[in-house]
Amino acid sequence: MTTAAAAPPCETSTGVAAIGPEVLPPLTLACLGPGPEVALDQLTGRPTLVNLWATWCLPCREEMPLLQDAFERYGEQVRFLGVDTQDSPEAAASFVTDLQIGYAQVLDPDGALLTELGVRGLPVTLGLDADGRIVARVVGQLDAQELQQLIDTLLS
C-alpha cells in the first residue's frame, strides 16, 4: 500500500522469523511509503529500534524529531521502523512528510501490535537485537538521554 510518495520506503523482510517469549508477534504491516509489507517477526540481521506512535499523540509528536536525529546518526548501524498506530494513513503520511522523517514507517490502523504487546498507551519504543529479540522496552516519551542509552544497548 503506497499512501504517500514522500514517505520513506520499507525494506524487504528477509530474516528468519525470531522465536521465543520476547519477540515481536508474527504481524505483517503495510508500508506507509513505497516498498513491501514488513513482517515484524522477521526484523533480524541487525539491531532494530521500533517506535509505535500516532499523530494524535502529543508525546509521540514531540519525540519524533529526536528519533529522526538518531536515525541520521545511527541509521547505518541500527534499523529504524515507525509503526503508525490507530491512526489514518493520510494523517500519518502528512505528518511524516512535514517533519521530513527519513526512516521507514508501517501502518497498524487497528493497533494490533499495541494489543499484542499488552500496552495501553503511546508512544512505545522497542529495541530488538540482531536476532529479533526484544532487549529494551520504553513506554512513554523518550528524552535524548534515554534514547541514547537505548541505542547504546543495541550497539553493545
N, C-alpha and C positions, 0 to 999 in steps of 0.2 A: 504494500500500500504506500504509494508516494503521495504525501499530503502537501508538501511544500518543497520546491526545488532548492530553496535556500537552506533547508535543514541538512545537517551533516549526514553522510552516508553511514550505513551499518556494515560491519564486517560479516563475512560468511562464518557461521559456526562450524568449525571443523574438528573441534576437540572430541575426545571420548567423554561420554556423559560421566560426570562425577557421581560417586555413590557414597552414602554414609549419612549420619544424622545431621551434620551441619553443612549441608549443601543446598543450593537453590533447587526448587522444585522443577519438574520437567514441564515447564511452561514455554511456549513459543509465542513471541510477541512481534507484532508488525513494526517495521521501521518507520519512524516519522519522516525521514528523508528517503533518498534513493537507497536501494540496497535490499538485501534479503531479510526475511524474518530472522529473529535471533532466538535460538534455543538456549534458555538460561542455564540449563544443566550442562551445557557444552562450552561454557566460558572457561576454557582451560588453556594451558600453554604459556601463559604469563599472568602476573598478578592483575587483578581487576578491581576497580572501585565502581560500585553500583550505587546510584543515588535515586531514591524514589521521591518524586516531587509533584506539584501541581501548580497551575497558575493562580489558583485561588488561595494558595497557602503563602502567607506573608513571609514566614521564616524561610521557606523554600526560595522565594524570590530574592531574599536578602543574601542567602548563601551561594546562589548560583554564580555570581562573579568570582568568588573565592575558588569554586570548583573549576571555572574556566582558567583562572590564573595557574592553578595546579596542573591542569591539563597541558597548558602551554609549556610548563617546566618539565613535566614528567611523562607526557603522553607517549614518548618513545619506549619508556620502561614499563608503564602501567597503562592497561586498557581502561578507559573511562566509558561508562554507559549510564545514561539518564533513563529513568523509567517514569514517563508521564502517567500519573495515576488518577483515575476517576475524574477525568478532565475531557474537554473537547479537543480533538485533533487540531482544529482551526486555531483555537486559543493557544495551544502549545506551540504550533508552528510559528505563529506571530511572535510569541514571547522569545523563542529560541533565535529567531531572525533579528528581533530588536536588540537583544543582548549580544548578538554575534557569538553564540555558543558554538564551539568548533568540534565538540565530541558527539558521538552517536547518541541518538535518542530512540527509544521504543515506546509504544503505546500500550497501556494497560487500562482501558476505559472502565472495566468492571472492578478494578482493584484486586485482581486475583492474587498477585504476588504479596500484597499487603496482608491479605487474609491468610495466605499460606504461612507467612512469617509470624502470624499471631500478634501483629502490631496494629494499634488503632489510629495513630496519628502520623502526620508527616511533618518534616522530612525524616527519612530513614536513609542512612548511608552504611553500606556493607563493604568490607574488604575481603576479597577472595584471594587465596594463594594460587599458585600456578596450576594446582591440581583441582581447582574449583571449590575448595573447602572454605567456608566462612570462618575467617580468623579474627574479624573485628565487626562490631555492630554498634552503631551510634543512632539512638532515637532522639530526634530533636535537632535544632540548628547547630551546625558546626561553626566554631570560630577558627581563625587562621592557625592557632597553635594546635587545636585538636585535629585539624585536617593534616597538618604536617606530621603529627605523631602517627596518624593512620597511614600516611604514605610511607613514613619510615618503617613501620611494621611490615608493610607489603614488600618493601625493598630489602628487608633484612633476611 
